[in-house]
Amino acid sequence: MTTKEKIKDAFIALVIEKQTVKISVKDIVKRAKISRRSFYNYYADRQSITEDIYIETIESTIKECFDKKMTTEMFITEIYKAFFKNKNFFIVAIKDDEQNSLFDTIIERNQIVFSYLYKDIIQNQIKLDYLSYKYASTQVMLLKKWLNNGMVESPEFMTEVYLDSHKNYENMHESIINKKTNW
């Protein structure tokens, strides 16, 4: 096992054990049985470990899905399954509200992916930036709700919800608009 893997494994174990991502570098190096210097050879801080775990588990799944040329539905389901496989870590990590949290990482990384995917289709860079942010943020909000609810719903159900569109409800506009707003 490499030093980097030891660090990630120690961090994941501590997060699950302590139910928080607010783990000190001292705790991580003690658990991984490495020096602080070794830690800083690989990571700047604990948030960068979270980002690396996300990249390793989720972005690698995204790349595999592209390589296999999966349908959109299969693709999204595989991503939810990747989160589900690591649910004990992600359920805790999503609750971090500090700068460079998992939430921030997912938005930032997904925005990069969406921008890359649509750059040849959407020529207007400003529109591309906004749409990439829209897709990334809506995906992460849905994911956050799922994680905060304990991932009770299946990855297939989450895919169905994610792929559902506002357009599906446009034909109901008249009945919706006539409802009283009592919320």
Salt bridges, closest charged atoms under 4 A:
GLU17 OE1 - ARG31 NH1 3.06
ASP27 OD2 - LYS18 NZ 3.48
GLU51 OE2 - ARG109 NH1 3.84
ASP52 OD2 - LYS4 NZ 3.75
ASP52 OD2 - LYS8 NZ 3.38
GLU56 OE1 - LYS8 NZ 2.21
GLU59 OE2 - ARG109 NE 2.59
GLU78 OE2 - LYS81 NZ 3.70
ASP96 OD2 - ARG46 NH1 3.81
ASP97 OD1 - LYS22 NZ 3.93
GLU98 OE2 - LYS22 NZ 3.88
GLU98 OE1 - ARG46 NH2 2.99
GLU156 OE2 - LYS81 NZ 3.80
